[in-house]
């Protein structure tokens, strides 16, 4: 990297740390990380989007990967949907306010959009009542910064608000009333609040300070930044043109750090430090005057996107790929992990891989109702051999498999796989897609992911692939399976008659991606059909798979519509 301007003095730092936070989220289709925060208590808060930009806020600590989460799936029960989680705002009392956009449809088909501000205490229990505002906008919520007194300044696409969260952190309806609301003639790109309580906006036309009534006061046209962060000297750290600038309370330049040779992905300030994450996956730690303290390279097998400064360590978040060399692309997941200020990642070295597997006999092959033109081939027995290449015991992980286009996931729990040890795992209900006739060659891959909900030290040794010969005993057509109503709402009825063994049939409700959501025994049919509760599942298309003990099977598609 190009040498940093005016940063010739490298200071040594001796930090004693005991905190350790690391986890990987079990998501198959990560999209982006919008906000990442290390709280005053050392928790990691990750505001991410996945699968068609669905939002999810996850809070994890050193004991649990998911202490709390807020996601769009939680809202289907009452007919509402979370469309955007726009920020994570920590108050001085270590409680949090989460602004987000929620929408719901009434019985007449009218859709209402509301901006919610949910306040959570230190145990992540929702404080009620919560304040809300009807609004017209582009479904993007506001971002916020907090004053030392606990008030919040919110920067929205159409206006700026100041909300008062006083009364020792208690949350009251009257506190949700806007203290002031302003629209400015100049373009605003970011805002921050200095340690002495001054609100500052920045944009292409300069730097502006704002009065307590929300009106611009001083203007500094020579300073225009893309991003702003406060420092502990009542000044700011600003970012523009691949350089960081440290400014005094009077907005005089103190120091500059030049990153033109390795552009900045993210930076943050806190506890007297400035952390920088660059495009080449390097981390830099400065003091508040932008004097360099340390720098180090990050784990090359992970893709880091966000950084935040904790009291005792750096928190970093990004994308982890398990089985990265698999032809199907492996499994991507959001992750959060901890580094000391010197770059030590706490010696965490979880590293699992599948070193072999054996496919059993083909039970049957049937057409896939979700993917016309493809069939599902079910096996009676699949055994994979997992090895622990790392230096820590692992008790929980996932085994993945894929060919096209669906993916298989199998949870392994309660096993204590020691460093250097191997474990045979038998997979139940395993099937893969096949598109050819009997005798054709088809590929199949297996890999591991999420060892103890953590990242993996080496994604290149996660799995293995091989070819197999397609064999296609066809499922019997001698039985009948009827489901109704279709579309359904909260209940589904199954009516079965056929030549299978009475009382020895199994039903599975399957998501189109192949995930088995529910499995239950189907008794011998009498005069009344079997009633199944489907109210926990969101609206969408599903598959009902039916199989008897002697191999007869059927599959039916059904739709949940509400």
C-alpha positions as CSV (number, residue, x, y, z in Angstrom):
1,X,0.0,0.0,0.0
2,X,1.1,3.6,-0.6
3,X,2.5,5.2,2.5
4,X,0.1,7.1,4.6
5,X,0.7,10.9,4.6
6,X,1.6,12.5,7.9
7,X,1.4,9.1,9.6
8,X,5.1,8.4,10.1
9,X,4.9,7.6,13.8
10,X,3.7,4.0,14.5
11,X,2.5,3.6,18.1
12,X,2.5,0.3,19.9
13,X,-0.7,-0.7,21.7
14,X,-1.0,-3.3,24.4
15,X,-4.6,-4.3,24.9
16,X,-5.8,-7.1,27.1
17,X,-8.9,-8.7,25.8
18,X,-11.1,-11.6,26.8
19,X,-14.2,-11.0,24.6
20,X,-14.8,-13.2,21.7
21,X,-17.7,-13.0,19.2
22,X,-17.9,-15.0,16.1
23,X,-20.8,-16.5,14.2
24,X,-22.1,-17.2,10.7
25,X,-25.7,-16.8,9.7
26,X,-27.5,-19.7,8.0
27,X,-28.6,-17.9,4.9
28,X,-28.3,-19.3,1.4
29,X,-28.7,-16.1,-0.5
30,X,-27.0,-13.1,1.1
31,X,-27.3,-9.8,-0.6
32,X,-25.7,-7.0,1.4
33,X,-24.7,-5.8,4.9
34,X,-26.3,-2.4,5.5
35,X,-25.2,-1.6,9.0
36,X,-22.8,-3.3,11.5
37,X,-22.4,-2.3,15.1
38,X,-20.4,-3.5,18.1
39,X,-22.4,-2.4,21.1
40,X,-21.1,-1.0,24.3
41,X,-21.8,-4.5,25.9
42,X,-19.7,-6.2,23.2
43,X,-22.6,-7.6,21.2
44,X,-22.4,-7.8,17.4
45,X,-25.5,-6.3,15.6
46,X,-25.7,-7.0,11.8
47,X,-28.4,-5.5,9.7
48,X,-28.4,-7.5,6.4
49,X,-30.5,-8.2,3.4
50,X,-30.9,-11.6,1.7
51,X,-33.1,-13.2,-0.9
52,X,-35.0,-10.4,-2.8
53,X,-33.7,-7.8,-0.3
54,X,-35.6,-9.2,2.7
55,X,-34.2,-7.5,5.8
56,X,-32.9,-9.2,8.9
57,X,-31.4,-7.7,12.0
58,X,-29.4,-10.2,14.1
59,X,-27.8,-9.7,17.5
60,X,-25.1,-12.1,18.7
61,X,-22.7,-12.3,21.6
62,X,-19.9,-14.6,22.8
63,X,-22.4,-17.2,24.1
64,X,-25.1,-17.2,21.4
65,X,-25.0,-16.5,17.7
66,X,-28.7,-15.3,17.7
67,X,-29.6,-13.5,21.0
68,X,-32.3,-11.6,19.1
69,X,-33.4,-11.2,15.5
70,X,-36.0,-9.1,13.6
71,X,-36.9,-10.4,10.2
72,X,-39.7,-10.2,7.6
73,X,-40.8,-13.7,8.3
74,X,-41.9,-12.8,11.8
75,X,-44.5,-10.4,10.6
76,X,-46.7,-12.7,8.4
77,X,-48.9,-13.8,11.2
78,X,-50.6,-10.4,11.6
79,X,-50.7,-9.6,7.9
80,X,-47.8,-7.1,8.0
81,X,-44.4,-7.2,6.5
82,X,-41.1,-5.5,7.3
83,X,-39.8,-3.8,4.2
84,X,-36.7,-2.1,5.4
85,X,-34.5,-2.0,8.6
86,X,-32.7,1.2,8.0
87,X,-30.3,1.7,10.9
88,X,-29.1,0.5,14.4
89,X,-29.0,3.4,16.9
90,X,-27.5,2.8,20.3
91,X,-28.5,5.2,23.1
92,X,-26.2,6.2,26.0
93,X,-27.9,3.8,28.3
94,X,-27.0,0.8,26.0
95,X,-30.6,0.4,24.8
96,X,-31.4,0.5,21.1
97,X,-33.8,2.1,18.7
98,X,-34.4,0.3,15.4
99,X,-36.1,2.4,12.7
100,X,-37.8,0.3,10.0
101,X,-40.5,0.5,7.4
102,X,-43.6,-1.8,7.9
103,X,-46.5,-2.3,5.6
104,X,-49.8,-4.2,5.9
105,X,-52.9,-4.8,3.9
106,X,-56.4,-4.4,5.3
107,X,-59.5,-6.4,4.4
108,X,-60.4,-4.0,1.6
109,X,-57.0,-4.3,-0.1
110,X,-55.6,-1.0,1.0
111,X,-51.9,-1.0,1.9
112,X,-50.5,1.2,4.7
113,X,-46.9,2.1,5.0
114,X,-45.6,3.2,8.4
115,X,-42.2,4.2,9.8
116,X,-41.7,2.4,13.1
117,X,-39.2,3.2,15.8
118,X,-39.0,0.2,18.1
119,X,-37.1,0.6,21.3
120,X,-35.4,-2.4,22.9
121,X,-34.0,-2.6,26.4
122,X,-30.7,-4.3,27.3
123,X,-32.3,-7.7,27.3
124,X,-33.7,-7.1,23.8
125,X,-37.3,-7.0,25.0
126,X,-39.5,-4.7,22.9
127,X,-40.5,-1.7,24.9
128,X,-44.1,-0.7,24.2
129,X,-45.7,1.5,23.1
130,X,-43.6,2.2,20.1
131,X,-43.9,5.4,18.0
132,X,-44.8,5.4,14.3
133,X,-45.3,7.9,11.5
134,X,-47.3,7.5,8.3
135,X,-45.2,8.6,5.4
136,X,-44.9,8.7,1.6
137,X,-41.4,7.8,0.4
138,X,-39.4,5.3,-1.6
139,X,-39.6,2.6,1.1
140,X,-36.2,3.5,2.5
141,X,-36.1,4.3,6.2
142,X,-34.1,7.0,8.0
143,X,-30.6,6.8,9.5
144,X,-29.9,8.2,12.9
145,X,-27.2,9.5,15.3
146,X,-27.6,10.0,19.0
147,X,-26.8,13.1,21.1
148,X,-25.0,12.7,24.5
149,X,-28.4,13.6,26.1
150,X,-30.1,10.6,24.5
151,X,-32.0,12.5,21.8
152,X,-31.8,11.2,18.2
153,X,-31.4,13.1,15.0
154,X,-32.8,11.1,12.0
155,X,-31.7,11.7,8.5
156,X,-34.4,10.7,6.1
157,X,-34.8,10.9,2.3
158,X,-37.3,13.7,2.7
159,X,-36.7,15.5,6.0
160,X,-34.7,15.5,9.2
161,X,-36.2,14.8,12.6
162,X,-35.1,15.1,16.2
163,X,-36.7,12.7,18.6
164,X,-36.4,12.9,22.4
165,X,-35.6,9.7,24.3
166,X,-35.0,11.2,27.7
167,X,-36.3,10.1,31.1
168,X,-33.4,7.8,31.9
169,X,-33.9,5.8,28.7
170,X,-37.6,5.2,29.3
171,X,-39.8,5.2,26.2
172,X,-43.0,7.2,26.1
173,X,-45.5,8.0,23.4
174,X,-45.0,11.8,23.9
175,X,-41.3,11.3,23.4
176,X,-42.0,10.3,19.8
177,X,-43.1,13.8,18.9
178,X,-40.8,15.5,16.5
179,X,-38.8,18.4,18.1
180,X,-38.3,19.9,14.7
181,X,-38.4,19.0,11.1
182,X,-36.5,20.6,8.3
183,X,-35.8,20.3,4.6
184,X,-32.6,21.8,3.4
185,X,-31.8,23.4,0.0
186,X,-28.3,21.8,0.0
187,X,-27.7,18.1,-0.7
188,X,-27.0,16.0,2.4
189,X,-24.8,12.9,2.1
190,X,-24.2,12.1,5.8
191,X,-24.6,13.4,9.3
192,X,-22.8,13.0,12.6
193,X,-23.0,14.3,16.2
194,X,-19.8,15.4,17.9
195,X,-18.9,14.4,21.4
196,X,-19.9,17.9,22.6
197,X,-23.4,17.5,21.0
198,X,-23.1,19.5,17.8
199,X,-25.1,18.2,14.8
200,X,-23.2,18.3,11.5
201,X,-24.3,17.6,7.9
202,X,-22.0,17.1,5.0
203,X,-22.5,17.2,1.2
204,X,-21.0,18.4,-2.1
205,X,-21.4,22.0,-1.1
206,X,-19.6,21.8,2.2
207,X,-20.0,21.2,5.9
208,X,-22.9,22.6,7.9
209,X,-23.5,22.9,11.6
210,X,-27.1,22.8,12.8
211,X,-28.7,24.7,15.6
212,X,-30.9,23.1,18.3
213,X,-33.9,24.3,16.3
214,X,-32.8,22.4,13.2
215,X,-31.6,25.4,11.2
216,X,-28.2,25.6,9.5
217,X,-25.8,27.9,11.3
218,X,-22.1,27.8,10.2
219,X,-21.0,26.7,6.7
220,X,-17.6,25.4,5.7
221,X,-17.5,25.1,1.9
222,X,-13.9,23.9,1.9
223,X,-14.9,20.7,3.6
224,X,-17.2,18.3,1.8
225,X,-17.2,14.6,2.6
226,X,-19.0,11.4,1.6
227,X,-19.0,10.1,5.2
228,X,-18.6,11.5,8.7
229,X,-17.7,10.0,12.1
230,X,-17.1,11.8,15.4
231,X,-13.8,11.7,17.4
232,X,-13.3,12.1,21.1
233,X,-11.8,15.6,20.7
234,X,-15.1,17.2,19.8
235,X,-14.0,17.0,16.2
236,X,-14.7,14.7,13.2
237,X,-13.2,12.2,10.9
238,X,-14.3,12.7,7.3
239,X,-13.8,10.6,4.2
240,X,-13.5,11.7,0.6
241,X,-11.4,10.9,-2.5
242,X,-9.9,7.8,-0.8
243,X,-8.5,9.8,2.1
244,X,-9.4,10.3,5.7
245,X,-9.2,13.7,7.4
246,X,-9.0,14.4,11.1
247,X,-10.5,17.8,11.9
248,X,-10.4,19.8,15.1
249,X,-13.6,21.2,16.8
250,X,-12.9,24.4,14.8
251,X,-12.7,22.3,11.6
252,X,-9.0,22.8,11.2
253,X,-7.0,20.0,9.7
254,X,-5.1,17.8,12.1
255,X,-4.0,14.8,10.0
256,X,-4.6,13.1,6.7
257,X,-4.4,9.4,5.8
258,X,-4.1,8.7,2.1
259,X,-5.7,5.5,0.8
260,X,-5.6,6.2,-3.0
261,X,-3.6,3.0,-3.6
262,X,-6.1,0.8,-1.7
263,X,-9.5,2.3,-1.5
264,X,-11.5,2.2,1.8
265,X,-14.5,-0.2,2.1
266,X,-15.6,1.0,5.5
267,X,-14.3,2.9,8.5
268,X,-15.6,3.6,12.1
269,X,-14.6,5.5,15.2
270,X,-15.0,4.9,18.9
271,X,-13.1,4.5,22.2
272,X,-10.3,6.9,20.9
273,X,-9.6,4.8,17.8
274,X,-10.3,4.9,14.1
275,X,-10.6,1.5,12.3
276,X,-10.3,1.2,8.5
277,X,-11.2,-1.7,6.2
278,X,-9.7,-1.6,2.7
279,X,-10.4,-3.2,-0.7
280,X,-7.4,-5.5,-0.3
281,X,-8.8,-6.9,2.9
282,X,-6.4,-5.0,5.2
283,X,-7.4,-3.6,8.6
284,X,-5.8,-0.4,9.9
285,X,-6.1,1.0,13.5
286,X,-5.4,4.7,14.1
287,X,-5.9,7.0,17.1
288,X,-8.3,9.9,16.9
289,X,-5.6,12.1,15.4
290,X,-5.0,9.6,12.6
291,X,-1.7,8.4,13.8
292,X,-1.2,4.8,12.7
293,X,-1.1,2.2,15.6
294,X,-1.3,-1.1,13.7
295,X,-2.3,-2.8,10.5
296,X,-2.8,-6.4,9.5
297,X,-4.2,-8.7,6.8
298,X,-7.5,-10.4,7.4
299,X,-8.5,-14.1,6.8
300,X,-8.1,-14.5,3.1
301,X,-10.9,-17.1,2.8
302,X,-13.6,-14.6,3.9
303,X,-14.9,-11.4,2.2
304,X,-15.0,-8.6,4.7
305,X,-17.4,-5.7,4.2
306,X,-17.9,-3.8,7.5
307,X,-15.8,-2.8,10.5
308,X,-16.7,-1.3,13.9
309,X,-14.6,-0.4,17.0
310,X,-15.4,-2.2,20.2
311,X,-14.1,-1.4,23.7
312,X,-11.5,-4.2,23.5
313,X,-11.4,-5.4,19.9
314,X,-12.4,-4.8,16.3
315,X,-15.6,-6.3,15.0
316,X,-15.7,-7.3,11.3
317,X,-18.6,-8.6,9.2
318,X,-18.8,-9.9,5.7
319,X,-19.5,-12.9,3.5
320,X,-18.2,-16.4,4.2
321,X,-18.3,-19.1,1.4
322,X,-18.3,-22.7,2.5
323,X,-17.3,-25.2,-0.2
324,X,-16.0,-22.3,-2.4
325,X,-14.5,-24.7,-5.0
326,X,-17.7,-26.7,-5.5
327,X,-19.1,-26.4,-9.1
328,X,-22.4,-25.3,-7.6
329,X,-20.8,-22.4,-5.9
330,X,-20.9,-23.7,-2.3
331,X,-22.9,-22.0,0.4
332,X,-22.6,-18.3,1.2
333,X,-23.4,-16.9,4.6
334,X,-23.2,-13.6,6.5
335,X,-20.6,-13.7,9.3
336,X,-19.3,-11.6,12.2
337,X,-16.0,-12.1,13.9
338,X,-13.6,-10.4,16.4
339,X,-10.0,-9.3,16.0
340,X,-7.7,-7.7,18.7
341,X,-6.3,-4.3,17.8
342,X,-3.0,-6.1,16.9
343,X,-4.7,-8.4,14.4
344,X,-4.9,-11.6,16.5
345,X,-8.2,-13.4,15.7
346,X,-8.2,-15.2,19.1
347,X,-6.7,-18.4,17.6
348,X,-10.1,-19.6,16.3
349,X,-9.5,-22.4,13.8
350,X,-12.6,-24.4,13.0
351,X,-12.0,-26.3,9.8
352,X,-14.3,-29.1,8.7
353,X,-14.4,-31.0,5.4
354,X,-15.9,-34.1,3.7
355,X,-13.3,-36.5,2.6
356,X,-15.5,-39.1,1.1
357,X,-19.1,-40.4,0.7
358,X,-21.0,-43.4,-0.4
359,X,-24.4,-43.4,-2.2
360,X,-26.7,-46.3,-1.5
361,X,-29.3,-47.9,-3.7
362,X,-31.8,-45.7,-5.6
363,X,-35.3,-46.0,-3.9
364,X,-37.2,-44.4,-6.7
365,X,-37.3,-41.5,-9.1
366,X,-40.3,-39.2,-9.7
367,X,-40.9,-35.9,-11.5
368,X,-40.3,-32.7,-9.6
369,X,-43.5,-30.6,-9.5
370,X,-41.5,-27.5,-8.7
371,X,-39.1,-27.8,-11.7
372,X,-40.7,-29.3,-14.8
373,X,-38.2,-31.4,-16.9
374,X,-36.3,-32.6,-13.8
375,X,-36.8,-35.6,-11.6
376,X,-36.0,-36.3,-8.0
377,X,-33.9,-39.4,-7.3
378,X,-34.2,-40.7,-3.7
379,X,-31.5,-42.9,-2.1
380,X,-32.1,-45.4,0.7
381,X,-28.7,-44.7,2.3
382,X,-26.1,-42.0,2.0
383,X,-23.0,-42.0,4.2
384,X,-20.5,-39.1,4.3
385,X,-17.1,-39.1,6.1
386,X,-16.3,-35.7,7.8
387,X,-12.9,-34.8,9.1
388,X,-11.9,-32.0,11.5
389,X,-8.8,-30.3,10.1
390,X,-8.9,-27.6,12.7
391,X,-7.6,-27.3,16.3
392,X,-11.0,-27.0,18.1
393,X,-13.6,-29.6,18.8
394,X,-16.9,-29.1,16.8
395,X,-20.3,-30.3,18.0
396,X,-22.6,-28.9,15.5
397,X,-22.4,-28.3,11.7
398,X,-24.3,-28.7,8.4
399,X,-23.8,-31.0,5.5
400,X,-24.7,-29.5,2.2
401,X,-25.3,-31.0,-1.2
402,X,-26.3,-29.7,-4.6
403,X,-26.3,-30.5,-8.2
404,X,-29.1,-28.5,-10.0
405,X,-31.0,-26.5,-9.1
406,X,-32.1,-27.4,-5.5
407,X,-29.9,-27.7,-2.5
408,X,-29.9,-30.2,0.3
409,X,-29.1,-29.3,4.0
410,X,-28.7,-31.7,6.8
411,X,-28.1,-30.7,10.5
412,X,-25.6,-32.7,12.5
413,X,-25.9,-32.0,16.3
414,X,-24.8,-33.7,19.5
415,X,-21.5,-35.0,18.0
416,X,-18.2,-34.1,19.5
417,X,-15.8,-34.2,16.5
418,X,-12.3,-33.7,18.0
419,X,-9.3,-32.1,16.1
420,X,-7.9,-34.6,13.6
421,X,-10.9,-36.9,14.1
422,X,-13.4,-38.3,11.5
423,X,-17.1,-38.9,11.8
424,X,-19.4,-41.0,9.6
425,X,-22.8,-39.3,9.1
426,X,-25.8,-41.1,7.6
427,X,-28.1,-38.8,5.7
428,X,-31.8,-39.4,5.8
429,X,-34.3,-38.4,3.1
430,X,-31.5,-37.6,0.7
431,X,-32.4,-36.8,-2.9
432,X,-30.9,-35.1,-5.9
433,X,-32.1,-33.8,-9.2
434,X,-31.6,-35.9,-12.3
435,X,-32.3,-34.8,-15.8
436,X,-31.3,-37.9,-17.9
437,X,-32.3,-41.4,-18.6
438,X,-31.1,-44.6,-16.8
439,X,-27.4,-45.1,-17.5
440,X,-26.6,-41.4,-17.8
441,X,-23.8,-39.9,-15.7
442,X,-24.8,-37.2,-13.2
443,X,-22.6,-35.2,-10.8
444,X,-23.2,-34.7,-7.1
445,X,-21.3,-32.7,-4.5
446,X,-21.2,-32.7,-0.7
447,X,-19.6,-30.1,1.6
448,X,-19.7,-28.9,5.2
449,X,-20.6,-25.4,6.6
450,X,-21.3,-23.5,9.8
451,X,-19.2,-25.5,12.3
452,X,-20.8,-24.5,15.6
453,X,-22.3,-21.5,13.7
454,X,-18.8,-20.2,13.1
455,X,-16.7,-19.4,10.0
456,X,-14.4,-22.0,8.5
457,X,-10.6,-21.5,8.4
458,X,-10.1,-23.1,4.9
459,X,-13.0,-23.2,2.5
460,X,-11.0,-25.1,-0.1
461,X,-11.1,-28.4,1.8
462,X,-14.8,-28.3,2.7
463,X,-16.1,-31.0,0.3
464,X,-15.8,-33.4,-2.6
465,X,-17.6,-34.1,-5.9
466,X,-18.1,-37.3,-8.0
467,X,-20.2,-38.7,-10.7
468,X,-22.8,-41.5,-10.4
469,X,-24.8,-43.6,-12.8
470,X,-28.5,-42.7,-12.9
471,X,-30.9,-45.6,-12.1
472,X,-34.6,-44.9,-12.3
473,X,-37.1,-47.2,-10.7
474,X,-40.3,-45.3,-11.4
475,X,-42.8,-44.6,-8.5
476,X,-46.1,-46.5,-8.7
477,X,-49.1,-44.7,-10.3
478,X,-51.6,-47.1,-8.6
479,X,-52.5,-44.8,-5.8
480,X,-54.5,-41.6,-5.5
481,X,-53.6,-38.6,-3.4
482,X,-55.9,-35.6,-3.2
483,X,-55.4,-32.4,-1.2
484,X,-57.8,-29.6,-0.7
485,X,-58.6,-26.8,-0.6
486,X,-56.0,-25.5,-3.1
487,X,-55.2,-22.7,-2.6
488,X,-55.4,-23.1,1.1
489,X,-55.2,-20.6,4.0
490,X,-54.6,-22.2,7.5
491,X,-55.7,-25.8,7.0
492,X,-55.0,-28.5,4.4
493,X,-56.9,-31.8,4.1
494,X,-55.3,-35.0,2.7
495,X,-57.4,-37.7,1.2
496,X,-55.5,-40.9,0.3
497,X,-56.5,-44.3,-1.2
498,X,-54.4,-46.8,-3.0
499,X,-52.5,-50.1,-2.9
500,X,-49.8,-49.1,-0.4
501,X,-49.4,-50.7,3.0
502,X,-52.2,-49.3,5.2
503,X,-51.0,-47.2,8.1
504,X,-47.4,-47.1,7.0
505,X,-47.1,-44.0,4.9
506,X,-45.1,-40.8,5.5
507,X,-46.0,-37.3,4.4
508,X,-43.6,-34.4,4.1
509,X,-44.3,-30.7,3.5
510,X,-41.4,-29.4,1.4
511,X,-40.3,-25.9,0.4
512,X,-39.6,-25.5,-3.4
513,X,-35.9,-25.2,-2.5
514,X,-36.0,-28.8,-1.2
515,X,-36.1,-28.0,2.5
516,X,-38.3,-30.4,4.5
517,X,-40.5,-28.2,6.7
518,X,-42.6,-30.9,8.4
519,X,-42.8,-34.7,8.4
520,X,-45.6,-36.8,9.8
521,X,-47.2,-40.3,9.6
522,X,-50.3,-40.7,7.5
523,X,-52.7,-43.2,9.1
524,X,-54.9,-45.6,7.1
525,X,-57.6,-43.7,5.5
526,X,-61.2,-43.9,6.8
527,X,-64.2,-41.9,5.9
528,X,-62.6,-38.6,7.0
529,X,-59.5,-36.9,5.4
530,X,-56.5,-36.0,7.5
531,X,-56.4,-32.3,8.7
532,X,-53.0,-30.5,8.7
533,X,-52.3,-27.1,10.3
534,X,-50.4,-25.0,7.8
535,X,-50.9,-21.6,9.5
536,X,-47.2,-21.3,10.6
537,X,-46.1,-21.1,6.9
538,X,-45.9,-17.9,4.9
539,X,-47.9,-17.5,1.7
540,X,-46.4,-19.2,-1.3
541,X,-46.1,-22.5,-3.2
542,X,-45.2,-25.8,-1.4
543,X,-44.9,-29.5,-2.2
544,X,-46.6,-32.4,-0.3
545,X,-44.6,-35.5,-0.7
546,X,-46.1,-38.9,0.1
547,X,-44.4,-42.3,0.4
548,X,-45.4,-45.7,1.7
549,X,-43.1,-48.3,3.3
550,X,-43.1,-50.4,0.1
551,X,-41.8,-47.5,-2.1
552,X,-45.0,-46.1,-3.6
553,X,-44.9,-42.3,-3.7
554,X,-46.7,-39.2,-5.0
555,X,-46.0,-35.5,-4.8
556,X,-48.6,-32.6,-5.1
557,X,-48.1,-28.9,-5.3
558,X,-50.3,-26.7,-3.2
559,X,-50.5,-22.9,-2.6
560,X,-51.0,-21.0,0.6
561,X,-52.8,-17.7,-0.1
562,X,-53.9,-15.2,2.5
